[in-house]
Amino acid sequence: MTTKTEIPDAALPVLLVHPGPHGVAVYARQIAAEVAAVDPRARISTVGAPAGPAEGVPVHVHVTDRLWADSPEEATRTLTDLAARHPLTVTLHDVPQESDGERNRPRRRAFYRAVTAASRGVVVNSAHERELLREEGVFSGPVAVVPLPVASSAVALDAPVADGSVGVLGYFYPGKGHDEALDAAAAAGMTRLTVLGRASDGHAADLDAFVRRADVLGVAVEVTGWLDDAEMADRVRRIAVPVIAHRHVSASGSLASWIGWGRRPLAVRNRYNDEMAALRPGTVTLVEPAALAAAVSSARDDTASTWHGQHPVPFGRADAARAYLDWWSEVVS
C-alpha cells in the first residue's frame, strides 16, 4: 500500500507550466514547486522547452484560455492537440460565467467543454466553480476541488500604521469590485482608495474613467502599478480597509493574498466568498452588498477588525500539493 508521497511513478504526470507573469502561470509554477518539495520524483517542464515530455507521458496543466492562446478557438486547438499526444489532467481557472459577455461567453464555454472532454481528470479551485461548470453546460462529470492555498506569514501579523485608504488588490478590470469599493468608500466618508496593481490588458481606458469618477465623488485614487512581493506585502499591510467586492468570481487569488498577509478583508457575500469563509473561519468578514458602506465605516473605526491574527492559516501550499498527489494516484495510471 502506498502513502501520499509514495505514489507509483506512473501516477505522477509531468507538471507542464508556462513562463511569464500571468497569474495562472505563476500559480502553476508555485504549485509545481510545492509538489516537487513534497515528492521529489515530480518532474516539472516548461511549455515550449526543447526537452519536453515524450509523447505518451501523462502531463498536468493549468488552464485558462488566454494563457494558452490569443483566442478561445486557438486555445482549443492547442489543448486538444496536447491531449492527443499526452494523457492529460487539468486544473481549470476563470470558469465561464455571465460576466464574460454575450460574445465571449459561448466561445469560452466551447473551449472549456472541449478541454474537459479531452482530459482524463479535472480539478477546480472551489465547489463554486464545480457548480459553474454544470450551470454553464460545460461539464457534468467528476470534478475534484483543490482550494487556492494561502501562504501565510507570521511577520504579516504585525500591523503597521494604517494609511487611511480602502484597498482593492489585483488587476483592474470591470466587475472586479473597484466600483463597489469606491461607492462604499465615498458613502463612508473615506477620501482615498488604493488600486494595488495595474489595469488588466485592454482596460487602461476603463481605469482612467474610474479615476475620473472617483475624483467627482471626492475620492483620490492611487494606482500602484506592478509591485514585487516585498513591495506588495508592505502596501497590503498598510491599507486601512481591505475590500473584496467582485460581482462575478471564479476563484479569488486576491482573497487568498489578503489572508496570507494577515488581513481580514470585507468580502461581499457570494457563493465563493461564503465557501472560503467556511474553509478558513475568522479570516473573512462577510458583508451583504447593501451593507458594504456601513461595513467600511465600521472597519475604518476599528482597524483591528481587519486583521485575523492566525498563523498558520488553514490549507496552505503543502496541503494543496498533497491533495494533488492523492488525486493523481486515483486518476492517472
N, C-alpha and C positions, 0 to 999 in steps of 0.2 A: 504494500500500500504506500502511495506517495504522499508527501506532505505538501504544503503550499509552495515551498521553494524547491521541491524536488520533483518537478514535473518532467515527464519524458521529453527529450529534445524535440521530438516530432510535434509536440503540442505547443511549442513556442514559435510563433511566427516571427519573421524579421519585422522589426519596427521601422517602417518606412516614413521618414519625416522630411519636411520642407525646410530649407534655409530661410532667412529673412525675418522681418519684423511683424508679419501678420499675426494677430493674436492667437489664432488657432494653431499656426505653425510653432509659435513659442511654447504654447501649452503642450503640443505633441512632443516637442523635444524635452520638456521638463518631465513629462510622464515617462517617456522612454528612458531617460537617465535614471529615474527612480526605480523603474522595473529592473534595469541592469544592476542597480545597487542592491536590490532585494535578491535577484537571481543573476549572478554574473555570467551565466550562459546565454543571456539575452543578447541578440545581435541588433545593432542599430545601423540603418543605411539611409543615405540621403537621396531624395528623388533626383534623378538625372546624373548621379555619380557613375563614373565609368565602370566601377566594380560593384554593380548592384546585385541583388539576389538572383540566383539562377532560375530559369523558367521552371515552374512546378513547385517552387519553395513557397510555403504559406507566408503571406505578409499581412500586416495590420496597418491601416491608415486612418488618419483623422480627416473628416470630410466636411467642407462647405464649398459650394460651387465656385466662389470667387478665389479660393485658394488654388484650385486645380486648373482654371482656365478663365478667359475673359467673358465667357457666356455660359449659361447652363447647358446649352446644346453641345458646345465644345467639351465642357467638363464631363458630360455624359459619355462622349466618345472616349475620352482619356481613361475614365474609371472602368468602363466596361471592357476596354482593351486590356487594362491591368488585370481585371478579373478573369479574362480569357487566358492569361499567362500564369496566374498565381491563384491558388485558393485564397480568398480574400475575406478578412473580417474588418469591420469599420466602426469608428466612433463618429456619430453624426452630431454636427453643430448647426446652429442657426436654422432650425427646422422651419419649413414653410408655414406661413400664417397670414392673417388678414393684412398686416402691415406691409407685406411685400407689394401690395397694389394689384390692380386688375391686370396689368400687363405681365408682371414678373411672377405673380403667384402661380399661375398654371405652368409656367416654364420651370419654376423651381420644384413644383410638385412632380413634374415629369422626371426631372433629374434625380431627385431622391427616390422616386419609385424605381427607376432603372438601377440605381446603385444598390438598393436593398434587395432587389430581385437577383442581382448578380453576386450577392455576398452570402457567405456561409454563416455569418453571425453579425448581429447588430447591437451596438451599445449607444445609449444616450446618457446625458448627464443629469436627468431628473425624470421622475414619474410624470411630471407635467409634459415633458417633451414626448414621452411614450404615448401619452393621450393625444397630443397634437398629431403624431403620425397617423393615428387612427381617425381622428376627426377630419384631417385633411385628405383622407383617402390614399395615403402614401403606402402604409404597411400595417398589416394586422397580425403578423407573425410574432414569434417570441422576440422580445427586446429586453436586454439586460440594462440595469441602471447603475452607473458608477458616478456618484455626485462629483462635481468640481471640488477638489480638495482645498483646504485652507492651509497655507504655510504660515503658521503663527510665530510670533516673535515675542519673547518676554520683554525685550527692550521697548517694544511698542506700548507697553502698559504704562509707561511714564508719560503723563500728559503735560505738554508744554503750554504756554500761554496761548489761548485761542486768538485767531486773527479777526474774528468778527464777521466772517462770511459764511454763507451757505455754499456747500461744495457738491459738485456733481463730477463723478470720476469716469474717465474713459472718453472714447471718441465722441465727437459731437455729430449727431445726425437727427433728423426729425423723428420724434417718437421715443427718443432716449430718456425723456423725462426732464430735460432742461427747462422747457416751457412751464411745466407744472411747478418745478422748484423755484423758478423766477416769480411766478404769480404768488406762491406761498411766501417767499421772502418779502415781496412788496407788501402783501397784506399784513405780515407780521412786523412791518416797520424796519426790516433789515435793509441796509443800503449797499451791501456788497455780495457778489456771487462769484465764485471761482470755478472755472471750467478746467478741470485737471486733465489736460490732454490737448488735442487739436481737432480740427474738423476732419471727419472721415472723407475719403477721396470723393470728390464731386459735390461736397456740401459746404465749401468755403463761403459761397454766397448766402446760404442759409444761416451760417454762423454770423456773418456780418449783419444780416437782418435781425437776428436775435439780439445782438449787442445794441442795435439801434432801438429796438423795442424796450429793452431793459432801461436804456437811458431815459426814455419817455416816462417810465414808471419810477424813475428816481433810484435805480439800482445800477451801480457801476460793476461792469463785468471784467474780470481778469481772465485771459486765456493763457495758460502757462505754456502751451506748446508741448512738444515731446519732452519728457523728463526721464533721466536714468533712474535706476532703482533707488539709489540713495536720496536723490532729489525728491522723487515721488513719495517715499516714506516720510521725509521731513514735512512736505506740504500736506499730505493726508493727515498727519498727526496735529497740524496746526489749525485745520478747518474747525470753525465753531459748530456748525450743524451739518453733518453728512446726510445726504438725501439720495434715495433710490426711488425713482418715480416713473419707470418705464411704462408706457401704455401697452406695449406688446413686448414679450420677452420669451426667449427660448431657454437659455440658461445664462446666468449673470456672473461673469468674471469680476465685474466691478464690485458686486456684493461680497464675493469671496475676498477681494483685496481689502476692502474696508475692514472686514472682520479680522483678517490676518494682521493688520496693523493696529489692532486693539480697539477699533471703533465699533460702536453700536449704532448703525445708521437708522434713520427713519425710513421705512420701506412701505410704500403704498401697497395695500393688500391686493394680491392676486394669487393664482394657484401656485406659481413658482415660489414667491416670497413666503407664503404660508408653509410650503414644504421645507424650505431652508430654515425657517424659524423653528420648526419641529425637529429638524436634524441637529441644530445647534442652539438649544434653549438658552435664552438670556443674551444672545448676541445680536438680535434684531428687534427694533421697536416697530411693530406692525401698526399701520395707520390707515383708516378709511380715507378714500380720496377726498371727500368733502372736509375732512378734519386736518388736512396737511398743514394749512397755515397756522392753526392753533397749536399743532404739534411742534412746528418750527419755533413758534414763540416760546413755548414751554422749554424746549431744548436750549434755546438761547439763554434763558434764565437759569438753567440747570445743566451746564455743560458736562457735569459728571455723569449725567444720564446717557451721554453719547459715548461712553467707554464701558466695555463689558467686563474687563478685569480677569479674563480667563486665559490660562496658558497651561497646557496646550489646548487648542480648540478641537472639538470632535471632528474626526475624519480628515486626516492630513494626507500628504502625498504618499507616504508609505502604505497607508490604508488603501488608497486607490490602486497602487501597484499590486498589492496582494489580491485585491478584488479582480483585477485583470488576469493575474496568473491563475486564480481559481477558475475564472470563466473560460480562459483558453484551454484549460485541461479538459473542459467539457465539450467545447465546440470544434476544436482543431485536433485532427489525428493524422 
